[in-house]
Amino acid sequence: MQPNQSLSLKIVDKVAEREGVQPEELNPPIHYAINTDALDSLYEASNSDRNPSKVEFVYKGYTVTVDSTGDVDIENRVATLDPEKTAV
């Protein structure tokens, strides 16, 4: 991550790395999953006293979690089982 990179771009970089593609190749763009301007403004250094304890959303099949310090964790989303397709 670049020193002054926004949080939303940090997330895009991490997801692109997981997907094995360049960030600009991700489709749909991250703003389809979350308002990136609002997310970035929540975590601006000048507003650190306003940081939420956690923000979590789904993007590209990953659960993205941002903690109060702005650290990003990306986990594969667990697919829910369709009871009609589950073997008994």
mmCIF file as gemmi writes it, N, C-alpha and C atoms, coordinates in Angstrom:
data_model
loop_
_atom_site.group_PDB
_atom_site.id
_atom_site.type_symbol
_atom_site.label_atom_id
_atom_site.label_alt_id
_atom_site.label_comp_id
_atom_site.label_asym_id
_atom_site.label_entity_id
_atom_site.label_seq_id
_atom_site.pdbx_PDB_ins_code
_atom_site.Cartn_x
_atom_site.Cartn_y
_atom_site.Cartn_z
_atom_site.occupancy
_atom_site.B_iso_or_equiv
_atom_site.pdbx_formal_charge
_atom_site.auth_seq_id
_atom_site.auth_asym_id
_atom_site.pdbx_PDB_model_num
ATOM 1 N N . MET Axp A 1 ? 0.848 -1.188 0 1 0 ? 1 A 1
ATOM 2 C CA . MET Axp A 1 ? 0 0 0 1 0 ? 1 A 1
ATOM 3 C C . MET Axp A 1 ? 0.878 1.229 0 1 0 ? 1 A 1
ATOM 4 N N . GLN Axp A 2 ? 0.473 2.23 -0.75 1 0 ? 2 A 1
ATOM 5 C CA . GLN Axp A 2 ? 1.194 3.492 -0.785 1 0 ? 2 A 1
ATOM 6 C C . GLN Axp A 2 ? 0.888 4.275 0.483 1 0 ? 2 A 1
ATOM 7 N N . PRO Axp A 3 ? 1.838 5.124 0.952 1 0 ? 3 A 1
ATOM 8 C CA . PRO Axp A 3 ? 1.665 5.82 2.225 1 0 ? 3 A 1
ATOM 9 C C . PRO Axp A 3 ? 0.366 6.613 2.37 1 0 ? 3 A 1
ATOM 10 N N . ASN Axp A 4 ? -0.053 7.328 1.35 1 0 ? 4 A 1
ATOM 11 C CA . ASN Axp A 4 ? -1.252 8.166 1.455 1 0 ? 4 A 1
ATOM 12 C C . ASN Axp A 4 ? -2.43 7.58 0.682 1 0 ? 4 A 1
ATOM 13 N N . GLN Axp A 5 ? -2.425 6.277 0.486 1 0 ? 5 A 1
ATOM 14 C CA . GLN Axp A 5 ? -3.49 5.62 -0.263 1 0 ? 5 A 1
ATOM 15 C C . GLN Axp A 5 ? -4.771 5.584 0.568 1 0 ? 5 A 1
ATOM 16 N N . SER Axp A 6 ? -5.891 5.833 -0.091 1 0 ? 6 A 1
ATOM 17 C CA . SER Axp A 6 ? -7.177 5.801 0.606 1 0 ? 6 A 1
ATOM 18 C C . SER Axp A 6 ? -7.514 4.381 1.035 1 0 ? 6 A 1
ATOM 19 N N . LEU Axp A 7 ? -8.388 4.276 2.005 1 0 ? 7 A 1
ATOM 20 C CA . LEU Axp A 7 ? -8.806 2.977 2.506 1 0 ? 7 A 1
ATOM 21 C C . LEU Axp A 7 ? -9.485 2.154 1.415 1 0 ? 7 A 1
ATOM 22 N N . SER Axp A 8 ? -10.33 2.779 0.625 1 0 ? 8 A 1
ATOM 23 C CA . SER Axp A 8 ? -11.032 2.03 -0.42 1 0 ? 8 A 1
ATOM 24 C C . SER Axp A 8 ? -10.047 1.469 -1.454 1 0 ? 8 A 1
ATOM 25 N N . LEU Axp A 9 ? -9 2.212 -1.794 1 0 ? 9 A 1
ATOM 26 C CA . LEU Axp A 9 ? -7.995 1.701 -2.726 1 0 ? 9 A 1
ATOM 27 C C . LEU Axp A 9 ? -7.171 0.585 -2.092 1 0 ? 9 A 1
ATOM 28 N N . LYS Axp A 10 ? -6.939 0.669 -0.796 1 0 ? 10 A 1
ATOM 29 C CA . LYS Axp A 10 ? -6.248 -0.401 -0.074 1 0 ? 10 A 1
ATOM 30 C C . LYS Axp A 10 ? -7.062 -1.698 -0.177 1 0 ? 10 A 1
ATOM 31 N N . ILE Axp A 11 ? -8.371 -1.586 -0.013 1 0 ? 11 A 1
ATOM 32 C CA . ILE Axp A 11 ? -9.258 -2.748 -0.115 1 0 ? 11 A 1
ATOM 33 C C . ILE Axp A 11 ? -9.224 -3.32 -1.531 1 0 ? 11 A 1
ATOM 34 N N . VAL Axp A 12 ? -9.309 -2.443 -2.532 1 0 ? 12 A 1
ATOM 35 C CA . VAL Axp A 12 ? -9.267 -2.875 -3.929 1 0 ? 12 A 1
ATOM 36 C C . VAL Axp A 12 ? -7.966 -3.625 -4.203 1 0 ? 12 A 1
ATOM 37 N N . ASP Axp A 13 ? -6.848 -3.11 -3.722 1 0 ? 13 A 1
ATOM 38 C CA . ASP Axp A 13 ? -5.558 -3.778 -3.924 1 0 ? 13 A 1
ATOM 39 C C . ASP Axp A 13 ? -5.542 -5.168 -3.305 1 0 ? 13 A 1
ATOM 40 N N . LYS Axp A 14 ? -6.078 -5.287 -2.093 1 0 ? 14 A 1
ATOM 41 C CA . LYS Axp A 14 ? -6.082 -6.591 -1.413 1 0 ? 14 A 1
ATOM 42 C C . LYS Axp A 14 ? -6.988 -7.597 -2.132 1 0 ? 14 A 1
ATOM 43 N N . VAL Axp A 15 ? -8.147 -7.159 -2.577 1 0 ? 15 A 1
ATOM 44 C CA . VAL Axp A 15 ? -9.06 -8.058 -3.288 1 0 ? 15 A 1
ATOM 45 C C . VAL Axp A 15 ? -8.451 -8.454 -4.633 1 0 ? 15 A 1
ATOM 46 N N . ALA Axp A 16 ? -7.855 -7.516 -5.333 1 0 ? 16 A 1
ATOM 47 C CA . ALA Axp A 16 ? -7.225 -7.813 -6.627 1 0 ? 16 A 1
ATOM 48 C C . ALA Axp A 16 ? -6.097 -8.823 -6.45 1 0 ? 16 A 1
ATOM 49 N N . GLU Axp A 17 ? -5.339 -8.679 -5.383 1 0 ? 17 A 1
ATOM 50 C CA . GLU Axp A 17 ? -4.26 -9.625 -5.101 1 0 ? 17 A 1
ATOM 51 C C . GLU Axp A 17 ? -4.829 -11.032 -4.89 1 0 ? 17 A 1
ATOM 52 N N . ARG Axp A 18 ? -5.915 -11.121 -4.13 1 0 ? 18 A 1
ATOM 53 C CA . ARG Axp A 18 ? -6.571 -12.418 -3.901 1 0 ? 18 A 1
ATOM 54 C C . ARG Axp A 18 ? -7.09 -13.019 -5.207 1 0 ? 18 A 1
ATOM 55 N N . GLU Axp A 19 ? -7.61 -12.156 -6.084 1 0 ? 19 A 1
ATOM 56 C CA . GLU Axp A 19 ? -8.186 -12.608 -7.345 1 0 ? 19 A 1
ATOM 57 C C . GLU Axp A 19 ? -7.111 -12.883 -8.403 1 0 ? 19 A 1
ATOM 58 N N . GLY Axp A 20 ? -5.893 -12.389 -8.164 1 0 ? 20 A 1
ATOM 59 C CA . GLY Axp A 20 ? -4.815 -12.574 -9.127 1 0 ? 20 A 1
ATOM 60 C C . GLY Axp A 20 ? -4.938 -11.702 -10.357 1 0 ? 20 A 1
ATOM 61 N N . VAL Axp A 21 ? -5.509 -10.503 -10.165 1 0 ? 21 A 1
ATOM 62 C CA . VAL Axp A 21 ? -5.691 -9.559 -11.273 1 0 ? 21 A 1
ATOM 63 C C . VAL Axp A 21 ? -5.189 -8.181 -10.862 1 0 ? 21 A 1
ATOM 64 N N . GLN Axp A 22 ? -5.101 -7.292 -11.827 1 0 ? 22 A 1
ATOM 65 C CA . GLN Axp A 22 ? -4.767 -5.901 -11.541 1 0 ? 22 A 1
ATOM 66 C C . GLN Axp A 22 ? -5.997 -5.215 -10.946 1 0 ? 22 A 1
ATOM 67 N N . PRO Axp A 23 ? -5.82 -4.257 -10.043 1 0 ? 23 A 1
ATOM 68 C CA . PRO Axp A 23 ? -6.969 -3.589 -9.412 1 0 ? 23 A 1
ATOM 69 C C . PRO Axp A 23 ? -7.993 -3.031 -10.403 1 0 ? 23 A 1
ATOM 70 N N . GLU Axp A 24 ? -7.518 -2.484 -11.51 1 0 ? 24 A 1
ATOM 71 C CA . GLU Axp A 24 ? -8.455 -1.897 -12.481 1 0 ? 24 A 1
ATOM 72 C C . GLU Axp A 24 ? -9.261 -2.955 -13.23 1 0 ? 24 A 1
ATOM 73 N N . GLU Axp A 25 ? -8.899 -4.229 -13.089 1 0 ? 25 A 1
ATOM 74 C CA . GLU Axp A 25 ? -9.622 -5.314 -13.752 1 0 ? 25 A 1
ATOM 75 C C . GLU Axp A 25 ? -10.786 -5.848 -12.915 1 0 ? 25 A 1
ATOM 76 N N . LEU Axp A 26 ? -10.905 -5.434 -11.656 1 0 ? 26 A 1
ATOM 77 C CA . LEU Axp A 26 ? -11.995 -5.927 -10.816 1 0 ? 26 A 1
ATOM 78 C C . LEU Axp A 26 ? -13.338 -5.452 -11.347 1 0 ? 26 A 1
ATOM 79 N N . ASN Axp A 27 ? -14.264 -6.383 -11.433 1 0 ? 27 A 1
ATOM 80 C CA . ASN Axp A 27 ? -15.585 -6.057 -11.933 1 0 ? 27 A 1
ATOM 81 C C . ASN Axp A 27 ? -16.598 -6.831 -11.111 1 0 ? 27 A 1
ATOM 82 N N . PRO Axp A 28 ? -17.564 -6.195 -10.51 1 0 ? 28 A 1
ATOM 83 C CA . PRO Axp A 28 ? -17.885 -4.773 -10.58 1 0 ? 28 A 1
ATOM 84 C C . PRO Axp A 28 ? -16.923 -3.954 -9.722 1 0 ? 28 A 1
ATOM 85 N N . PRO Axp A 29 ? -16.853 -2.658 -10.001 1 0 ? 29 A 1
ATOM 86 C CA . PRO Axp A 29 ? -16.02 -1.78 -9.175 1 0 ? 29 A 1
ATOM 87 C C . PRO Axp A 29 ? -16.521 -1.773 -7.726 1 0 ? 29 A 1
ATOM 88 N N . ILE Axp A 30 ? -15.629 -1.438 -6.803 1 0 ? 30 A 1
ATOM 89 C CA . ILE Axp A 30 ? -15.952 -1.48 -5.374 1 0 ? 30 A 1
ATOM 90 C C . ILE Axp A 30 ? -17.124 -0.565 -5.016 1 0 ? 30 A 1
ATOM 91 N N . HIS Axp A 31 ? -17.308 0.525 -5.763 1 0 ? 31 A 1
ATOM 92 C CA . HIS Axp A 31 ? -18.401 1.444 -5.403 1 0 ? 31 A 1
ATOM 93 C C . HIS Axp A 31 ? -19.786 0.83 -5.63 1 0 ? 31 A 1
ATOM 94 N N . TYR Axp A 32 ? -19.849 -0.339 -6.261 1 0 ? 32 A 1
ATOM 95 C CA . TYR Axp A 32 ? -21.125 -1.047 -6.364 1 0 ? 32 A 1
ATOM 96 C C . TYR Axp A 32 ? -21.46 -1.75 -5.045 1 0 ? 32 A 1
ATOM 97 N N . ALA Axp A 33 ? -20.429 -1.972 -4.196 1 0 ? 33 A 1
ATOM 98 C CA . ALA Axp A 33 ? -20.627 -2.668 -2.927 1 0 ? 33 A 1
ATOM 99 C C . ALA Axp A 33 ? -20.759 -1.718 -1.749 1 0 ? 33 A 1
ATOM 100 N N . ILE Axp A 34 ? -20.095 -0.56 -1.817 1 0 ? 34 A 1
ATOM 101 C CA . ILE Axp A 34 ? -20.088 0.382 -0.686 1 0 ? 34 A 1
ATOM 102 C C . ILE Axp A 34 ? -19.797 1.783 -1.202 1 0 ? 34 A 1
ATOM 103 N N . ASN Axp A 35 ? -20.3 2.78 -0.503 1 0 ? 35 A 1
ATOM 104 C CA . ASN Axp A 35 ? -20.016 4.171 -0.851 1 0 ? 35 A 1
ATOM 105 C C . ASN Axp A 35 ? -18.577 4.464 -0.428 1 0 ? 35 A 1
ATOM 106 N N . THR Axp A 36 ? -17.671 4.482 -1.398 1 0 ? 36 A 1
ATOM 107 C CA . THR Axp A 36 ? -16.24 4.62 -1.092 1 0 ? 36 A 1
ATOM 108 C C . THR Axp A 36 ? -15.897 5.984 -0.506 1 0 ? 36 A 1
ATOM 109 N N . ASP Axp A 37 ? -16.584 7.036 -0.942 1 0 ? 37 A 1
ATOM 110 C CA . ASP Axp A 37 ? -16.324 8.365 -0.371 1 0 ? 37 A 1
ATOM 111 C C . ASP Axp A 37 ? -16.662 8.384 1.114 1 0 ? 37 A 1
ATOM 112 N N . ALA Axp A 38 ? -17.794 7.786 1.477 1 0 ? 38 A 1
ATOM 113 C CA . ALA Axp A 38 ? -18.198 7.743 2.885 1 0 ? 38 A 1
ATOM 114 C C . ALA Axp A 38 ? -17.228 6.884 3.694 1 0 ? 38 A 1
ATOM 115 N N . LEU Axp A 39 ? -16.835 5.734 3.152 1 0 ? 39 A 1
ATOM 116 C CA . LEU Axp A 39 ? -15.895 4.859 3.845 1 0 ? 39 A 1
ATOM 117 C C . LEU Axp A 39 ? -14.569 5.568 4.084 1 0 ? 39 A 1
ATOM 118 N N . ASP Axp A 40 ? -14.029 6.182 3.04 1 0 ? 40 A 1
ATOM 119 C CA . ASP Axp A 40 ? -12.748 6.882 3.173 1 0 ? 40 A 1
ATOM 120 C C . ASP Axp A 40 ? -12.832 8.019 4.182 1 0 ? 40 A 1
ATOM 121 N N . SER Axp A 41 ? -13.94 8.77 4.167 1 0 ? 41 A 1
ATOM 122 C CA . SER Axp A 41 ? -14.059 9.901 5.095 1 0 ? 41 A 1
ATOM 123 C C . SER Axp A 41 ? -14.175 9.441 6.545 1 0 ? 41 A 1
ATOM 124 N N . LEU Axp A 42 ? -14.741 8.244 6.765 1 0 ? 42 A 1
ATOM 125 C CA . LEU Axp A 42 ? -14.823 7.714 8.133 1 0 ? 42 A 1
ATOM 126 C C . LEU Axp A 42 ? -13.446 7.457 8.738 1 0 ? 42 A 1
ATOM 127 N N . TYR Axp A 43 ? -12.489 7.132 7.877 1 0 ? 43 A 1
ATOM 128 C CA . TYR Axp A 43 ? -11.175 6.728 8.36 1 0 ? 43 A 1
ATOM 129 C C . TYR Axp A 43 ? -10.067 7.738 8.06 1 0 ? 43 A 1
ATOM 130 N N . GLU Axp A 44 ? -10.412 8.96 7.703 1 0 ? 44 A 1
ATOM 131 C CA . GLU Axp A 44 ? -9.388 9.984 7.491 1 0 ? 44 A 1
ATOM 132 C C . GLU Axp A 44 ? -8.668 10.249 8.798 1 0 ? 44 A 1
ATOM 133 N N . ALA Axp A 45 ? -7.372 10.481 8.705 1 0 ? 45 A 1
ATOM 134 C CA . ALA Axp A 45 ? -6.538 10.7 9.9 1 0 ? 45 A 1
ATOM 135 C C . ALA Axp A 45 ? -7.045 11.857 10.75 1 0 ? 45 A 1
ATOM 136 N N . SER Axp A 46 ? -7.537 12.895 10.116 1 0 ? 46 A 1
ATOM 137 C CA . SER Axp A 46 ? -8.005 14.061 10.871 1 0 ? 46 A 1
ATOM 138 C C . SER Axp A 46 ? -9.283 13.77 11.647 1 0 ? 46 A 1
ATOM 139 N N . ASN Axp A 47 ? -9.95 12.68 11.309 1 0 ? 47 A 1
ATOM 140 C CA . ASN Axp A 47 ? -11.202 12.334 11.98 1 0 ? 47 A 1
ATOM 141 C C . ASN Axp A 47 ? -11.075 11.031 12.771 1 0 ? 47 A 1
ATOM 142 N N . SER Axp A 48 ? -9.881 10.697 13.253 1 0 ? 48 A 1
ATOM 143 C CA . SER Axp A 48 ? -9.662 9.399 13.894 1 0 ? 48 A 1
ATOM 144 C C . SER Axp A 48 ? -10.546 9.174 15.121 1 0 ? 48 A 1
ATOM 145 N N . ASP Axp A 49 ? -11.023 10.251 15.743 1 0 ? 49 A 1
ATOM 146 C CA . ASP Axp A 49 ? -11.905 10.086 16.901 1 0 ? 49 A 1
ATOM 147 C C . ASP Axp A 49 ? -13.303 9.621 16.49 1 0 ? 49 A 1
ATOM 148 N N . ARG Axp A 50 ? -13.623 9.719 15.198 1 0 ? 50 A 1
ATOM 149 C CA . ARG Axp A 50 ? -14.929 9.294 14.696 1 0 ? 50 A 1
ATOM 150 C C . ARG Axp A 50 ? -14.919 7.883 14.13 1 0 ? 50 A 1
ATOM 151 N N . ASN Axp A 51 ? -13.761 7.239 14.083 1 0 ? 51 A 1
ATOM 152 C CA . ASN Axp A 51 ? -13.675 5.914 13.469 1 0 ? 51 A 1
ATOM 153 C C . ASN Axp A 51 ? -14.64 4.939 14.135 1 0 ? 51 A 1
ATOM 154 N N . PRO Axp A 52 ? -15.406 4.21 13.33 1 0 ? 52 A 1
ATOM 155 C CA . PRO Axp A 52 ? -16.292 3.188 13.905 1 0 ? 52 A 1
ATOM 156 C C . PRO Axp A 52 ? -15.453 2.026 14.446 1 0 ? 52 A 1
ATOM 157 N N . SER Axp A 53 ? -16.024 1.236 15.338 1 0 ? 53 A 1
ATOM 158 C CA . SER Axp A 53 ? -15.278 0.104 15.875 1 0 ? 53 A 1
ATOM 159 C C . SER Axp A 53 ? -15.033 -0.947 14.797 1 0 ? 53 A 1
ATOM 160 N N . LYS Axp A 54 ? -15.97 -1.058 13.829 1 0 ? 54 A 1
ATOM 161 C CA . LYS Axp A 54 ? -15.808 -2.021 12.747 1 0 ? 54 A 1
ATOM 162 C C . LYS Axp A 54 ? -16.79 -1.697 11.626 1 0 ? 54 A 1
ATOM 163 N N . VAL Axp A 55 ? -16.324 -1.858 10.395 1 0 ? 55 A 1
ATOM 164 C CA . VAL Axp A 55 ? -17.185 -1.771 9.217 1 0 ? 55 A 1
ATOM 165 C C . VAL Axp A 55 ? -17.005 -3.084 8.473 1 0 ? 55 A 1
ATOM 166 N N . GLU Axp A 56 ? -18.121 -3.687 8.08 1 0 ? 56 A 1
ATOM 167 C CA . GLU Axp A 56 ? -18.051 -4.965 7.377 1 0 ? 56 A 1
ATOM 168 C C . GLU Axp A 56 ? -19.009 -4.934 6.199 1 0 ? 56 A 1
ATOM 169 N N . PHE Axp A 57 ? -18.532 -5.42 5.051 1 0 ? 57 A 1
ATOM 170 C CA . PHE Axp A 57 ? -19.381 -5.496 3.865 1 0 ? 57 A 1
ATOM 171 C C . PHE Axp A 57 ? -18.867 -6.609 2.965 1 0 ? 57 A 1
ATOM 172 N N . VAL Axp A 58 ? -19.66 -6.971 1.976 1 0 ? 58 A 1
ATOM 173 C CA . VAL Axp A 58 ? -19.299 -8.037 1.049 1 0 ? 58 A 1
ATOM 174 C C . VAL Axp A 58 ? -18.951 -7.414 -0.291 1 0 ? 58 A 1
ATOM 175 N N . TYR Axp A 59 ? -17.825 -7.876 -0.841 1 0 ? 59 A 1
ATOM 176 C CA . TYR Axp A 59 ? -17.383 -7.419 -2.159 1 0 ? 59 A 1
ATOM 177 C C . TYR Axp A 59 ? -16.702 -8.574 -2.874 1 0 ? 59 A 1
ATOM 178 N N . LYS Axp A 60 ? -17.169 -8.897 -4.064 1 0 ? 60 A 1
ATOM 179 C CA . LYS Axp A 60 ? -16.59 -9.934 -4.911 1 0 ? 60 A 1
ATOM 180 C C . LYS Axp A 60 ? -16.552 -11.296 -4.226 1 0 ? 60 A 1
ATOM 181 N N . GLY Axp A 61 ? -17.526 -11.577 -3.378 1 0 ? 61 A 1
ATOM 182 C CA . GLY Axp A 61 ? -17.565 -12.858 -2.698 1 0 ? 61 A 1
ATOM 183 C C . GLY Axp A 61 ? -16.693 -12.928 -1.453 1 0 ? 61 A 1
ATOM 184 N N . TYR Axp A 62 ? -16.123 -11.814 -1.053 1 0 ? 62 A 1
ATOM 185 C CA . TYR Axp A 62 ? -15.298 -11.752 0.153 1 0 ? 62 A 1
ATOM 186 C C . TYR Axp A 62 ? -15.999 -10.904 1.202 1 0 ? 62 A 1
ATOM 187 N N . THR Axp A 63 ? -15.827 -11.279 2.451 1 0 ? 63 A 1
ATOM 188 C CA . THR Axp A 63 ? -16.276 -10.429 3.546 1 0 ? 63 A 1
ATOM 189 C C . THR Axp A 63 ? -15.102 -9.528 3.89 1 0 ? 63 A 1
ATOM 190 N N . VAL Axp A 64 ? -15.311 -8.227 3.736 1 0 ? 64 A 1
ATOM 191 C CA . VAL Axp A 64 ? -14.277 -7.231 4.006 1 0 ? 64 A 1
ATOM 192 C C . VAL Axp A 64 ? -14.59 -6.608 5.359 1 0 ? 64 A 1
ATOM 193 N N . THR Axp A 65 ? -13.625 -6.654 6.269 1 0 ? 65 A 1
ATOM 194 C CA . THR Axp A 65 ? -13.789 -6.076 7.594 1 0 ? 65 A 1
ATOM 195 C C . THR Axp A 65 ? -12.696 -5.042 7.81 1 0 ? 65 A 1
ATOM 196 N N . VAL Axp A 66 ? -13.104 -3.851 8.231 1 0 ? 66 A 1
ATOM 197 C CA . VAL Axp A 66 ? -12.163 -2.779 8.547 1 0 ? 66 A 1
ATOM 198 C C . VAL Axp A 66 ? -12.329 -2.48 10.027 1 0 ? 66 A 1
ATOM 199 N N . ASP Axp A 67 ? -11.225 -2.559 10.784 1 0 ? 67 A 1
ATOM 200 C CA . ASP Axp A 67 ? -11.33 -2.295 12.22 1 0 ? 67 A 1
ATOM 201 C C . ASP Axp A 67 ? -11.14 -0.808 12.511 1 0 ? 67 A 1
ATOM 202 N N . SER Axp A 68 ? -11.179 -0.441 13.785 1 0 ? 68 A 1
ATOM 203 C CA . SER Axp A 68 ? -11.131 0.968 14.182 1 0 ? 68 A 1
ATOM 204 C C . SER Axp A 68 ? -9.832 1.661 13.807 1 0 ? 68 A 1
ATOM 205 N N . THR Axp A 69 ? -8.758 0.899 13.563 1 0 ? 69 A 1
ATOM 206 C CA . THR Axp A 69 ? -7.481 1.499 13.178 1 0 ? 69 A 1
ATOM 207 C C . THR Axp A 69 ? -7.326 1.605 11.673 1 0 ? 69 A 1
ATOM 208 N N . GLY Axp A 70 ? -8.275 1.049 10.92 1 0 ? 70 A 1
ATOM 209 C CA . GLY Axp A 70 ? -8.196 1.079 9.465 1 0 ? 70 A 1
ATOM 210 C C . GLY Axp A 70 ? -7.541 -0.152 8.878 1 0 ? 70 A 1
ATOM 211 N N . ASP Axp A 71 ? -7.216 -1.15 9.726 1 0 ? 71 A 1
ATOM 212 C CA . ASP Axp A 71 ? -6.67 -2.402 9.214 1 0 ? 71 A 1
ATOM 213 C C . ASP Axp A 71 ? -7.765 -3.171 8.485 1 0 ? 71 A 1
ATOM 214 N N . VAL Axp A 72 ? -7.4 -3.774 7.368 1 0 ? 72 A 1
ATOM 215 C CA . VAL Axp A 72 ? -8.356 -4.465 6.508 1 0 ? 72 A 1
ATOM 216 C C . VAL Axp A 72 ? -8.112 -5.966 6.561 1 0 ? 72 A 1
ATOM 217 N N . ASP Axp A 73 ? -9.204 -6.721 6.743 1 0 ? 73 A 1
ATOM 218 C CA . ASP Axp A 73 ? -9.153 -8.171 6.708 1 0 ? 73 A 1
ATOM 219 C C . ASP Axp A 73 ? -10.126 -8.637 5.636 1 0 ? 73 A 1
ATOM 220 N N . ILE Axp A 74 ? -9.672 -9.546 4.78 1 0 ? 74 A 1
ATOM 221 C CA . ILE Axp A 74 ? -10.516 -10.06 3.706 1 0 ? 74 A 1
ATOM 222 C C . ILE Axp A 74 ? -10.589 -11.569 3.85 1 0 ? 74 A 1
ATOM 223 N N . GLU Axp A 75 ? -11.81 -12.084 3.959 1 0 ? 75 A 1
ATOM 224 C CA . GLU Axp A 75 ? -12.018 -13.521 4.107 1 0 ? 75 A 1
ATOM 225 C C . GLU Axp A 75 ? -12.97 -14.011 3.041 1 0 ? 75 A 1
ATOM 226 N N . ASN Axp A 76 ? -12.753 -15.249 2.603 1 0 ? 76 A 1
ATOM 227 C CA . ASN Axp A 76 ? -13.696 -15.867 1.673 1 0 ? 76 A 1
ATOM 228 C C . ASN Axp A 76 ? -15.038 -15.967 2.359 1 0 ? 76 A 1
ATOM 229 N N . ARG Axp A 77 ? -16.069 -15.677 1.632 1 0 ? 77 A 1
ATOM 230 C CA . ARG Axp A 77 ? -17.416 -15.76 2.172 1 0 ? 77 A 1
ATOM 231 C C . ARG Axp A 77 ? -17.881 -17.203 2.157 1 0 ? 77 A 1
ATOM 232 N N . VAL Axp A 78 ? -18.504 -17.634 3.217 1 0 ? 78 A 1
ATOM 233 C CA . VAL Axp A 78 ? -19.011 -19 3.288 1 0 ? 78 A 1
ATOM 234 C C . VAL Axp A 78 ? -20.376 -19.029 2.612 1 0 ? 78 A 1
ATOM 235 N N . ALA Axp A 79 ? -20.501 -19.883 1.606 1 0 ? 79 A 1
ATOM 236 C CA . ALA Axp A 79 ? -21.774 -19.995 0.894 1 0 ? 79 A 1
ATOM 237 C C . ALA Axp A 79 ? -22.783 -20.698 1.798 1 0 ? 79 A 1
ATOM 238 N N . THR Axp A 80 ? -23.998 -20.183 1.789 1 0 ? 80 A 1
ATOM 239 C CA . THR Axp A 80 ? -25.046 -20.846 2.553 1 0 ? 80 A 1
ATOM 240 C C . THR Axp A 80 ? -25.545 -22.037 1.75 1 0 ? 80 A 1
ATOM 241 N N . LEU Axp A 81 ? -25.859 -23.081 2.439 1 0 ? 81 A 1
ATOM 242 C CA . LEU Axp A 81 ? -26.322 -24.294 1.763 1 0 ? 81 A 1
ATOM 243 C C . LEU Axp A 81 ? -27.805 -24.191 1.434 1 0 ? 81 A 1
ATOM 244 N N . ASP Axp A 82 ? -28.142 -24.666 0.265 1 0 ? 82 A 1
ATOM 245 C CA . ASP Axp A 82 ? -29.539 -24.743 -0.141 1 0 ? 82 A 1
ATOM 246 C C . ASP Axp A 82 ? -30.094 -26.038 0.423 1 0 ? 82 A 1
ATOM 247 N N . PRO Axp A 83 ? -31.074 -25.975 1.358 1 0 ? 83 A 1
ATOM 248 C CA . PRO Axp A 83 ? -31.572 -27.19 2 1 0 ? 83 A 1
ATOM 249 C C . PRO Axp A 83 ? -32.121 -28.206 0.996 1 0 ? 83 A 1
ATOM 250 N N . GLU Axp A 84 ? -32.617 -27.748 -0.138 1 0 ? 84 A 1
ATOM 251 C CA . GLU Axp A 84 ? -33.165 -28.67 -1.131 1 0 ? 84 A 1
ATOM 252 C C . GLU Axp A 84 ? -32.071 -29.438 -1.854 1 0 ? 84 A 1
ATOM 253 N N . LYS Axp A 85 ? -30.83 -28.915 -1.848 1 0 ? 85 A 1
ATOM 254 C CA . LYS Axp A 85 ? -29.73 -29.57 -2.55 1 0 ? 85 A 1
ATOM 255 C C . LYS Axp A 85 ? -28.802 -30.308 -1.598 1 0 ? 85 A 1
ATOM 256 N N . THR Axp A 86 ? -29.101 -30.281 -0.322 1 0 ? 86 A 1
ATOM 257 C CA . THR Axp A 86 ? -28.266 -30.941 0.671 1 0 ? 86 A 1
ATOM 258 C C . THR Axp A 86 ? -28.641 -32.421 0.76 1 0 ? 86 A 1
ATOM 259 N N . ALA Axp A 87 ? -27.618 -33.272 0.66 1 0 ? 87 A 1
ATOM 260 C CA . ALA Axp A 87 ? -27.87 -34.716 0.763 1 0 ? 87 A 1
ATOM 261 C C . ALA Axp A 87 ? -28.246 -35.071 2.192 1 0 ? 87 A 1
ATOM 262 N N . VAL Axp A 88 ? -29.179 -36.001 2.329 1 0 ? 88 A 1
ATOM 263 C CA . VAL Axp A 88 ? -29.624 -36.4 3.661 1 0 ? 88 A 1
ATOM 264 C C . VAL Axp A 88 ? -29.038 -37.742 4.029 1 0 ? 88 A 1
